[in-house]
Amino acid sequence: MKGTAQVRISHITKFEKPTMQGTAWEDAKGATVMHVGRFGKLSLAQPSLLDNQRQTRLPD
C-alpha cells in the first residue's frame, strides 16, 4: 500500500470433498493486509504494538 509499511496479499482458498454423486467444491477469494517490519518480516499486527515492553497488563 503506497506510503505505508503495509502490503495487501490476495489469496484464494479452495476446498473439495468427494460425494456419492461426484465432487462438491467451493472457493473463496479474499485479501489480507499485513505489516512489513524490519528486514521484511511480515506480521498481522503493527510490530511496535507487539513489543512486550509497550503492552500493558491487566490486573488479575
C-alpha positions in Angstrom: 0.0 0.0 0.0 1.7 3.1 -1.2 3.0 5.4 1.5 2.7 2.9 4.3 4.7 -0.1 5.7 1.8 -2.4 4.7 1.1 -4.9 1.8 -2.1 -6.4 0.7 -1.9 -10.1 -0.1 -4.6 -11.6 -2.3 -5.5 -15.2 -1.8 -7.9 -17.9 -2.9 -8.9 -20.8 -0.7 -10.3 -23.9 -2.4 -12.0 -26.8 -0.7 -13.0 -30.1 -2.4 -14.7 -33.2 -1.0 -16.0 -36.4 -2.6 -19.7 -37.1 -2.6 -21.8 -40.1 -3.7 -22.6 -38.3 -7.0 -19.1 -36.9 -7.7 -17.3 -34.0 -6.0 -18.5 -30.9 -4.1 -16.2 -27.9 -4.1 -16.2 -24.3 -3.1 -13.7 -21.5 -3.2 -13.4 -18.1 -1.5 -11.4 -15.1 -2.6 -10.0 -12.6 -0.2 -7.2 -10.2 0.8 -5.3 -9.7 3.9 -3.4 -6.5 4.9 0.0 -7.3 6.5 2.5 -5.0 8.1 6.1 -5.1 7.0 8.7 -4.9 9.8 12.4 -4.8 9.9 14.2 -6.9 7.3 10.9 -7.6 5.5 9.3 -9.6 8.3 5.5 -9.8 7.8 3.0 -9.6 10.6 -0.8 -9.3 11.0 -0.3 -6.5 13.6 1.9 -3.5 13.6 5.3 -4.7 15.0 5.5 -1.9 17.6 2.2 -2.9 19.1 3.6 -6.5 19.7 6.5 -5.2 21.8 6.2 -6.7 25.3 7.6 -3.6 27.0 4.9 -1.4 25.4 1.9 -3.6 26.3 0.0 -3.0 29.5 -1.0 -6.0 31.6 -4.5 -6.3 33.1 -4.6 -6.9 36.8 -5.7 -10.4 37.9 
